[in-house]
Amino acid sequence: MHASAQLATNEPEAATLKLRLRLLTSLAFVSTLVLGCAFAAMYAHAWLPDGVAAAEQQGPGTSAWPAAGAPLIAAVALLGLAVLAARFTRTRIRQSARLQCEIRRHMAQLAACEGRMAAEAAERRRERLAAAQATRLHRLLSGVGSAIVRAADSDRLLEQVCRLAVEAAGFAIARAALEGDDGAWNLVATRGAALHGVAPNGETAGTCEGIGKPVCSRPQDERFGTRVSLTLRVNGRAAGMLSLYTSVDDVLETAQIRMLDGMADDLSFALENIERDAGRRKTEEQLRKLSRAVEQSTRAVMITDAKGIIEYVNPCFSSLTGYRVEDVVGCTPRLLKSSDMPAEVYRNLWETLLAGREWHGELHNTRKDGQQYWSYVVISPLKDDEGHITQFVAVSEDISARRHSAHPCA
């Protein structure tokens, strides 16, 4: 491209040079010819009168031509020499002009060849750099994939990604930030020239720009070439940002940016799994706490399904009723029913529960050994997200002693 432009620029210059040389040769030819004619005329004027006068002195019948002919012949010879000199001068000037034109043409061709060679060398260098960069990016993607498999914590995962981006992929800086509970961006990992939270000039450590698709821009700090901002999403929301800075001479191609975008998608999936696992572990811990609370409760706890089939009883229930877990699971609470309780009580109990309300009251129940006891029972329906009853939870305590003290004759 550069060589073609140079040739195009030299063409009008060559045409101008040819015109100037043509004018110069014509001027030299005319000047030499005029100068020769002038010398010939001066010679003839100086010598011709003297020859005529000498002929007249010899007598009236003597011809003047022999005496005047010599100067005239000399003048004509001088004129011929002037013509030859003018033609020789014009020929030499034309040869010099042609030589200069040839030299200029060869120099233009040489410059064009050098330009093509320089362009080819630059293209080969760019291809080598792109190939080396692609190799480094593949190492980065491989390392990130291994880190994702082993990752259990989002901060530690991003620390490993930043380390790989600098050490394996050759980025000048790698910075990662996550959105906190207060909505602010918190820098969680950094590697390269911006260690210990020191960001490139013109940028703050807690700022992440370009939320969305990967953004390739020129950083404000002239020490770096390109900044690529990759958005990390969790459940569709922007939850993090990974910023990668290249050196001054390093330029990312479109295909390489797409590779980094794919890596950001993998990291987003990993962060989503980490958050889901953290939520599951938190739920499991809460369930374990609840299970321990129920297991260690001093009140009898019974859980049934929506049809009243017993699914769970705690140890206190077994201590209170004498029934073991395997004795009651799969049965209904009727095994505790006493014939002393009016049917109206049970009918009101089920009407209240099936209406989705809590029921509480006193029931006269029967233990496995046949002994009867009074218990205060609170039964609550459990509902799913759509409001349908899925289980019932009954919590009871033995109030026989308290009831006996209040009604000693009962």
N, C-alpha and C positions, 0 to 999 in steps of 0.2 A: 504493500500500500504506500509506504513511504517512498520506495524507489520509483513507482509509477508517477507519483506526484512530482518527484524531482525531474524526471524525464519531461513531463509536461511543462515544467517551469523552464527547462533548458531549450525547448524548441523555439519559442519566440526570441530568446537571446541569440541563438544560432542564426536565425533569419536576420536579425538586426546586424549581427556581425558581418554576414555575407553582404548585405547592402552597403555597409560602411566600407568594406574592402573593395567592393566594385567601384564605388565612387572614388576611393583613393587611387586605384590603378588607372582609372580614366583620367583623373587629375594629373597623375604623374606622367602618363603618356602625352597628354596635351602640353603639359609644362615643358617636358623635354623637347617635344617637336617645335614648340614656339621658340624655345631658347636656341635650338639649332638653326632655325630659319633666321633668327635675329643675327646670330654670328655669321651666317652665310651672306646676309644682306650687308652687314658691316664690312665684311671682307671684300665683297664685290664693289661696294661704294669706295673703299679705300684704294683699291688697285686698278680698277677699270679705267678711270680718267688718265692715270699715268701711262697706260698702254696706248690709249688713243693719241695722246700728245706725242709720244715717241714715234708713232707711225706717221704723223703729219710732218715731223721734222725730216723724215727720209725722202719725202717728195710727194708730189700730187698723185702719182700713179701707184703708190705703195698701199697695200691693204692693211686695215687696222686690226683685222681678226687675229693674226698670229700674236700680236703684242697684247691684245685684250683677252685672248682665249684662255691663257693660263690662269689668270685670277678667276675667270668665270667657272672654269673646270674645278678649280679648288673650292669655290663656293658651293658648286653642286655636290662635290664629294663630301664637303663638310655637312651639307644638308642631309645627304644619305646616311652619313655616320650618326647624325642626330636622330634620324628615323629609326635606325638600328638600335641606338641606345634607348630610345623611348620604348620600342618593342621589348628589348631585353629587360628594361626596368619593370614593364607591366607584367612580363612573364614571371620574373622573380617574385614580384609582389603577389601574383595569383598563386604561385606555388606555396608561398608562405601562408597565404590565407587558407588554402586547402589543407595544409598541414595543421594549422591551428584548429580548423573545423574538425579534422579527424581526431586530433588530440582531445578536443572537447567531447566529441561523440563517444570515444572510448572511455573517457573519464565518467561520463554519464552512465554508460553501460556498467562500468565497474562499480559506481555508486549504487546502481540498481541491484546488482548482484550482491553487494555487501548488505544492502537493506533486506533482500530476501533471506540471506543467510542469518542476519540478526533476528528477523522475524521467526524463522524456523528454529533458531536456537532458543528464543524466548518461549515459543510454543512447546518445545521439548522440555524445557525447564518447568513450565507450568504443568505439563502432563506428569513429570516426575514428582513434583510437589503434590499434585492431586492424588497420584497413586500412593505416595507415602502417607498422606493424610487419611486416605480411605483405609489403609492398613491400620493406622493408629485408631481410627474410629471403630473398626471391627474388633480390635483388642478391647476398646472401651465397652462396646456392646456385650462382648463375651463376659468381661468382668462384672458388668452390671447384672447380667443374667444370673451369674453365680451368687452375687450378693443378694439378689432378690430371693433366691431359693432359701438362703440361710437367714434372711432378715426377720427379726422379731420386734424391732423397734424402729420407728420412722426416723428419729434423729440419727441413730447409728447407721442406718441405710444411706441417708443422704451424706453423711461423713465419708463413707466408703466410695460413693459415687463421685464426690468432689476430689478425693484422692486419686481415683482412677482417671478422672478427666485430666488432671495435671500430669501424673506420672506415666500413664499409658497412652493418652491421646495427645499430649503435648500442648494443652491449652495453657495460656499464661496465668489465668485466674479461673477458679470455679467457686461459685457462691450459691448457697441454698438457703431459702427462707420458708417458714411455715406460718400460716395465719393462726394467731392466738385466739383465746376465748374472747378477748376484748376487741377483736377485729383488726388488731395491729399486726404488721409483718415482723416476725422475730427471726433474726439471722441465726441459723442452727449449725451451719457448717461453712467453712471457707478454706481454700487451699491455694497456694501459689503466691503471687506478689502481694496479696491483700490479707496477710495473716492477722490474727487477733482482732478481727472486726474492722481493720483499716481498709476502707473501700477506695477504689480509684478516684482520682481528683474529680470533683464536681458531682459526686454521688454519695449518698448516705448509706450506712450499712443496713438500715432498716427499711429501705425503700425498694419496692419491686415494681417495675414498669412493664407494660406490654402484656397485660393479662389477656389471654386468648390464644390465637395461633402463634407459632414461633415467629419472633420478631428479630430480624437481622439488621442491626443499625451500627452507626459509627459512634463509639463512646466519646465523651467529652475529653477524656485524658488522651493526649496524643501518643502516649507510650504504648497504646494498644491499637490493634487493627480493626477488629470486628467484635461486636457483642451479640450473642444469641440468647434471647430470653425464652425459656420454655415453661409453659404453664403446667402445673401438676394439679389434677382434678380428683376429687373424692366425692362420689355420688353426684356428679354433675356440677359441683361447685368448685371454684378456684380455691384450692386449699394450700398451694405452695408454688414456689417459683425457683427455677434453676437457671442461673446466669453464667454463661461461659464466655471468656474473653480470649481472643487470639492475639498473637504477637503482631507487630506492625506489618511484616511481610507475608503473613499468613491470611489467605482469603478463602472463605468457605463457598463451595459450589452449591447449587440448588439441590442436587442429589444428596449431598452430605447433610444439608439442613433437613431434608426429609428423613434421613436416617436418625438424626437427633430427635426429630418429632416422634418417630416410632419408639425411640428409647423413652421419651417422656410419657407416652401412652403406657408402656410397660411399668414405669415407676408409679404412674397414677393407679394402675391396677394393684400394684404391690401395696401402696399406701392405703388403698381402700380395703384390701384384705387385712392389713395390720390393724386398721381402725375397727374392722368387723371382729377380728379376733380379740382385740382389747375389750370391745363391748361384750363379747360372749364370755370372756374370762370374768369380767365384772359381774355379769348376770349370774354366772356359775358361783362366784364367791358369795353373792347375795343369797342365792338358793342354798348354798351350804350353811350360811349363817341362819337362814330361816329354818332349814332342816334341823340344825343343832338346837335352835330355840324350841322347835316343836318336840324333838326327841327328849329334851331335858325339861320340858314343861311339867309343872306340878298339877296340871289339869289334863283330863282325858280329851284327846283330839281324835275325831273320826272324819274321814273324807269319803264321800260317795259320789257316784256319777249322777247324771240327770235323772236316771230311773231309780235311784236309791240303792244301787248295788255298792257294797262297801269295797273301797279300793285301798284304804290305808287306815291304820290305827297306831297310836304311839304307845310306848311302854307304860305310861300312866294309865291308859285305857285297860291294858291287860291286868295291871295291878288292881284296878278298881272293879272290874267285872269278872276277872278270873279266866277270860277267854284269851287264848294265844292268837297271834296274828294269823296263822294258818287256819284257825278255827272260824274266823269271821270274814276274811277276804273272800269275796264272791257271794256272800250272803246279804240279807237286808237287816236293818235295825230292828225288825220284828222279834228277833231272838231275845231282845232285852225287854220286850213289851210285857207289862203286867196287866192282869185281868181287872185290877182295881181301878184303872184309869178309865174315865168315860170316853166313849167313842167320839164325842163332840170335841174333845181336846185335840185328838189326832186329825180330825177333819179340819179344824181351824188352823192347825200347824201346816198341813199341806196346802191349803188355800193361800195362806200367807206366803209360803215359800214359792209356789208356782206363780204368784203374782209378782215375784222379784223382790219381795221385802224380807227383812230379817225377822226371825221369830225367836222369842226368849220366854222361858217359863220353867215351871217345876214339873218333873216327870217321876212317876213311881216305877222303877225298873227292877229287873230280876237278874241276879248274878248267875254264873254258870252252875254254882252249887245249889241254886234254888233260893238263896236268901234275897230278900228284897231291900231296896235302899232308895232314898230320895236323892235326886240330883237336880242341880240348877243347870239348864241347858240353853246355850245361845247357838242358833243355827243360821248361817248366812249363805245365800246363793252366790256362786261365782259365775261371771258372764264373760263371753268372748268379745272381740272388737265389734261385732255386729249386734251385741246385746242379748244373745241367746244364752240361756243357762246351761253350763257345762258340768258343774259339780256343786255339791253342798258340803260345807264345813261345819261340823258340830263340835263345840267346846263345852265340856261339862265338868262339874265338880260335885263331890259327895257332900250333901248338906243334911245327912241323916241326923248327926249329932246336934246340929243347930236347930233342926226342926223338932227333935225330941225334947230339947230344952225349952223350946217355945210352946210345945204341945205335949206335955208329959203323959197325958192320958190317951194320946193318939196311938 
